[in-house]
């Protein structure tokens, strides 16, 4: 486990919602100071199961069956105390600071607390309850204060700086030098250089932000759980049978037998808006979803956004920056807000022009049908689907018959075998502990050597208490410095659980997302790094690998062997494949526009003085008007439920990173398409693993990409990929 201090400082309160810290086992500690650290950490550890070292096969796994909320408060408090004792041992070492007794010692620190947060992450994201949220609210400011005690520990920073500036640095391996740099930055960029009142104020800001991030997240979850639209049997016109059955099951689970529940999650909202013939109900479902956190009640997030922005701005002023985005992007691939904005604005105009074309096509169709309407946001998906059917003879429901979740999973395993040499074996139920009875686990091994690589957990279905969306996670990452090489990776989705005996059929977009999140898991599983911190990432680069993996969904072997009809078992016919390919860039205006609106809004928030922002609702509306936002679409994530940005700091001033990564993706895809073996070219696959996946953050991402491609990525590849005009 990397010491907690190097995680996003203000993100501690919700760290598990996006990425649970890795947990590593202490072994083979030979240096005198290492023994001190071990003694400090273990001497007073209680029998709390949440702190305990993991036992069992695969170098140990979390014990979810024995974990209860009853021990969470005491486990967090004890874990913090143990971590602080480890820090004291490092600081009080009489030997001069060295890479081994300071940097590596910090890499070993914090393991018990890291184990606690593996459970915390599941309670936060997968099985949240009001009881957990109360504990989360209580502990969030304590965790922020704990983190500040480490990042503002002058004696500790002095030792880190001594290594960073010392003669030993030049003799270290390249990955060790990068570890020192990242460790130093983790202090210097997070308040370690502040003194006196400035340091005290910084710590106070961190505590308050932790509270606000948690409250924001919990408010969104409240609205997702409590705004459910129930339908009667006469309101199902246009809906696919599988979706109807799943909605009936969702209603039954909520005690509404005989009705059909449209839950307030994207996985339920999006297909309903695509297929339902009931326009008034489409508007109701749309308003429920896009008003999360914006209902003028005690769960409204607008005032929270205002305070978050004010505190973030005050904090970076203490550090000497002009605005939050400037601080945030300093160590990203983009480097500056101006470069990120240049990319987004260069694509925005093409996206808006395409949206106008799409709306015109939809309006013409609605007029021809005598609908007597003007296209509104709750009509976009519905009429886009009708245009798709008319233009390409392509029905999303027809395509979904070939997209069974279980088959898609097997297709992902095939790709992982061909590119990475991984084999997946389903473990018997009960062999390892899981947090819900629908979670399944697979053992991952190296096909060539038979060596164990790790475990892959899949939590596929939506339920009450589970946050919306799809995400990847890890309980433990690969490191070699202490021999902890068994990765524990998870993928989490929100597919609607089907009626018993029915297959899970998904849309093409959802299938791409499934592959996308699996790409993150493969990034964890393919790691070859030595130290825990090097399993981290640069935000505008970490989405690249997963976005690239989406491309294998439409490769011939996957289509031929895994995209088979749910009833007949027949493979997807060539004619349908051709229609899918022809429609590949259909509705690209909508897809690009709704994303870019959120990304641009994020950057504007974080490059504007909060005193000029005022009410977020008003500021959002006026900013989008200035950008020329078409009225027929809405931001993918409106501000009051923009969890990427306001429930933590993982993506704050960084949501643009998906597009930055998409430039890399489009450029890398062209390299595979030009290779003799296409997407399964052996040489390209090896370069993919060696330079883009295995190094994680042990190598500068720009250099890693150049080693893979032979040059920097070109923005023109993105424009070609999306079917937009390319200007030279």
Number of C-alpha atoms within 10 A of each C-alpha: 26 25 26 25 22 21 19 16 27 29 24 31 30 26 24 23 25 21 19 25 31 26 30 31 18 17 12 11 15 8 12 12 22 25 15 19 27 21 15 21 24 14 10 11 16 14 9 14 19 30 25 19 17 18 11 11 9 18 15 15 19 25 19 17 11 9 17 12 15 10 14 23 14 15 25 23 16 20 25 21 19 26 26 20 21 27 24 18 23 25 22 13 16 9 11 10 21 19 22 14 21 25 21 19 25 27 22 25 28 27 27 26 26 28 29 25 28 24 23 26 23 18 22 26 20 24 17 19 14 11 10 17 17 11 13 24 18 15 20 26 25 19 24 25 20 22 26 25 15 22 24 23 18 17 15 22 22 15 21 25 19 19 23 24 13 13 11 13 18 11 9 13 10 13 18 19 19 18 25 24 16 20 22 24 17 19 24 17 15 24 23 24 16 17 13 7 9 15 17 14 16 24 25 17 22 26 24 18 30 29 25 24 26 25 24 26 25 24 21 24 24 17 22 24 18 12 17 19 17 18 18 11 11 6 14 18 12 13 18 17 11 20 24 23 18 23 24 25 23 26 22 15 13 12 10 14 13 14 19 25 24 24 27 25 24 17 22 21 18 19 20 26 25 22 22 20 17 15 13 11 18 22 16 12 25 19 14 23 24 19 20 25 28 21 14 10 8 9 19 21 27 20 13 20 25 17 15 24 21 17 19 21 22 19 23 21 14 15 18 9 15 15 21 24 26 18 21 21 22 13 14 18 19 19 15 16 23 15 13 23 17 11 16 18 15 12 21 21 15 19 23 20 14 21 23 15 14 21 24 13 15 24 23 14 17 19 13 10 9 9 10 10 10 13 19 14 18 23 26 21 22 22 22 21 22 21 23 18 13 12 13 17 14 20 17 21 21 13 19 22 22 27 26 20 20 13 19 25 17 15 21 22 19 20 22 18 16 16 18 22 16 24 20 21 13 13 14 10 12 10 10 20 17 20 18 12 10 11 17 21 24 17 18 23 20 16 16 9 8 11 11 17 23 24 26 24 21 20 21 19 18 23 18 19 18 22 26 23 14 20 22 22 26 26 24 29 30 28 22 12 17 17 15 21 23 21 27 28 24 23 21 25 23 21 24 24 21 20 17 9 6 12 18 22 25 26 20 18 10 19 19 21 20 26 24 26 25 29 25 25 23 22 21 26 27 23 24 20 22 21 25 27 27 24 22 21 17 16 22 23 24 21 23 26 24 26 24 20 24 22 16 20 22 16 14 12 15 19 21 15 16 25 26 21 18 18 9 9 12 14 15 19 14 11 9 16 16 12 16 20 13 13 16 13 14 21 22 18 25 25 15 20 27 21 20 23 24 23 27 24 24 25 21 19 25 24 18 16 17 20 10 9 18 12 13 18 15 11 17 21 12 13 17 19 12 9 16 12 20 18 11 16 22 19 20 19 20 22 27 25 27 23 21 20 21 27 32 27 23 21 22 24 27 26 22 28 23 22 24 23 24 24 22 25 26 24 22 23 20 14 15 18 13 12 15 12 13 16 21 18 16 15 13 21 17 14 16 22 18 19 19 23 25 22 22 25 25 25 20 15 21 14 14 21 21 13 16 19 18 10 11 15 19 13 18 16 20 22 18 13 17 18 16 19 11 12 6 4
